[in-house]
Amino acid sequence: MSVCIRIKDAVKKYGDNTIISDLSLDIKEGEFFTLLGPSGCGKTTLLRMIAGFNSIEGGDFYFNDKRINDIDPAQRNIGMVFQNYAIFPHMTVRDNVAFGLKNRKESKQTIQAETDKFMELMHIKEYADRMPDRLSGGQQQRVALARALVIKPDVLLMDEPLSNLDAKLRVEMRTVIKEIQHTVGITNVYVTHDQEEAMAVSDRIAVMNQGDIQQVGTPKDIYQRPANLFVATFIGRSNILPGKLKVVDGKAVLGFDAGFEVEMENVLPEQKKDQPVQISVRPEEFVLQTAQDAEGLKATIDSSVFLGLNTHYFAHMDDGERIEIVQESQIDSVIPDGTVIRLGIKKEKINVFGADGAHNLLEGVRDDNAV
Amino acid sequence: MKKTKKLDLWVIVSLAILGCYLLFLIYPLFNLLRQSVFDSTGAFTLEYFEKFFGKSYYLSTLWNSFKVSVAATVITLVIGVPLAYVYNMYYIRGRGFLQIIIILCSMSAPFIGAYSWILLLGNSGLIRKAIKSLLGITLPSIYGFNGILLVLSLQLFPLVFLYVSGAMKNIDNSLLEASENMGCKGAKRFFKVILPLCMPTILAATLLVFMRAFADFGTPLLIGQGYRTFPVEIYNAFFSETAGGDYGFACATSVIAIVITTVVFLLQKRTANRFSFTMNALHPIERRKAKGPFNVLIHIFAYGVVAVAFMPQVYILYQSFRKTSGKAFVPGYSLDSYRSALEVAGSAIKNTFVIGLGALALIILMAVLVAYLVVRRKNTANNVIDIMSMLPYIIPGSVVGIALIMAFNQKPLILTGTMIIMIIALVIRRLPYTIRSSVATLQQIPITVEEAAISLGASKVKTFFLITVPMMANGIISGAILSWVTIITELSTAICLYTVRTQTLTLAIYVYVSRGNDGIAAALATILSLTTVVSLCIFMKVSKSKDVTL
């Protein structure tokens, strides 16, 4: 049985140092929920508060309607997967997986059957009698997952479970994790600093920075309509360019300081006023044009990297601002360094923030956590 | 916010251990200090210190101890460091075997070495007589400074060797290749690269050797004769029949000893801080085969040092099988010595095991608990425990003995003459080894493993016994065996505390040596060595390595 998790006004302090102040969050039943943020943003701290390994200095944590603040970690019915897997080195794979069931004093037959079932599910049955030090990183990861899931926890917590694996295995394991979560249908809280990993596995993502939640939404929401400048720069790559928003004949016109204007149709009605803004343009949201009479931002190519599917160009504008452009690779030659180009803008894709970067001025931003 | 206040089990453990240390270590030491500055009427006095510093005789014992300790330290470094270099850089035949012998040498009781050297080089010693009749040369006397120096150097160089070998195993081969690549090799590389890289370890070894040499009691007692050293003087001040009973003076001398070892310890710590860095070799040094005369030379060096160091033990073994008539040896071989040894000293052997195993059990229990408190429950009380547990490291054994007698020979707690006080003394002195190895192991175990167990529904107590302790097992056992070996070879504290009923093997050997009953002494010493060898074999089996670090 899985649960929904409700966190209200959580506070975490180490001594006088406040790590998390007043954080609220709703995690839905059965969803794959990811806490994403740079290191030190408090995501692991929050996870360990849910698990019960960190004390809670304020606020309430609920599993469904049950307040869990004062429940012993052993009684919370949580499955946890650690960054270093935390496999018991002195027990065989089978004993590791069976450990939680033994603690529940299940019958021998149940333990045997359930252990077998989950070892089979994770494809580690053949290693059942091996000691952990004879397993590869990926296999240890599977043991850790089986061990956490076999106790039928209400919630599965995962703390950067893939960061110790090599790149290829990481991609493989994240598919395994996603699939297993679907099969078991358990509420999953996942911590990572790798935004690509977060996008690949999550139903919803909470982007965190400095102990605060910046935005909660689906991967598509937070990538395409980031709620603020931090999310725009942390998720994917973004060129941040200064500009001004003007209202001309009732229409919002976005002017780049580098000298180019586009008319915007999706500015929020209340933001339709003259104001300085920061414009976030992802590298793929530029349209690269070599014709000198084309409309767009003027820039000069400094260097380029051919990556097969795409070609990345690094360029600077006349005011010295450096920008990155991604273009689907063309069959003819790569544009040589030093070429002066004109950059068009895919205006329906770009994002515009207020001068302080705190808010997106466009329509369509979805932040489940917004009050 | 409501908070359920549970009485944490670990707080109780913490308090209990703290209480034990206060009662059995801090109170005796404090008592020692008190008695050194108050006379029998309870008035403050500096008379005892004046007595010590006023007489050149007492000062000279201090000076003697310094001289012999510094000289022994220098010699152990001169032998130990090159030996470690040769062992780790070059291919030596029979390397594993030699290494075990070296470890054995460091593990035997020093005074047995002293005793054997007397038999070999004493006034009527075997080698002395042989050289005199063959070459007509009279060797310098073994008694006094020379003898102590010889015995201590051969006893302690293995520590330097083992320490520095450990450090050299952590030097990455690429460092050596890099220095060679930049034109620094051979002797220059040894002094410019390898020696500095081993410096933290060499300093640690220097401290250990100096402390051991300075506090050593048995060697100067046997071989020192007129050359009086400080630990012997402390013992004499307390026990000797002529000057005996001057407790105040004995206490004052003990206080001076503690001050000196503390100063040396702090000086070493300060120096060591300047050289502190960590290494971890991805690719350990590959040993090479040395060529030509150099290869011969290093083999002669390696085998020569080991042979000389091991000779006393072999000779004792030989003596134990000789036929005896009364106290004298007669031609032929027999097991008579063992028979009479078991007859007269059977209870001593039993005592060694009862006291030793009793102490060991307590040591293991305390070490596991202290390690857990220090690593997992950092707080002020546990820091204090950590520091207190390492105190005995710098306090000479005879001082621990005297402090315990002074503290527990009166009501309300009379322990003198019992086995309990001997067990307590051994626990206090030998606990640090097991604590250090347990702490080191626990520090390497990520706390998440314990959290995993808790999240899987195991209680804290269950997690400790099912997860934490088994994972620490290797560290605990290897530390415990080292504690055990030093327990059974311990003399300096036991000699202060024993009675006829609580005599141990080392004490029995000492008694028979001083009575001149060489056959029985040799047999007992061999039994002791055998116990040590068996313990070491278990250690190597458990720790799956041939490395021993003290």
Interface residues (C-beta under 8 A of the other chain):
Chain A: A51 G52 F53 G58 N69 D70 P73 A74 Q75 R76 I78 G79 M80 F82 Q83 N84 A86 I87 F88 P89 H90 F99 G100 N103 R104 A144 R147 A148 I151
Chain B: M1 K2 K3 T4 P446 T448 V449 E451 A452 A453 I454 S455 L456 G457 A458 S459 K462 I467 P470 M471 A473
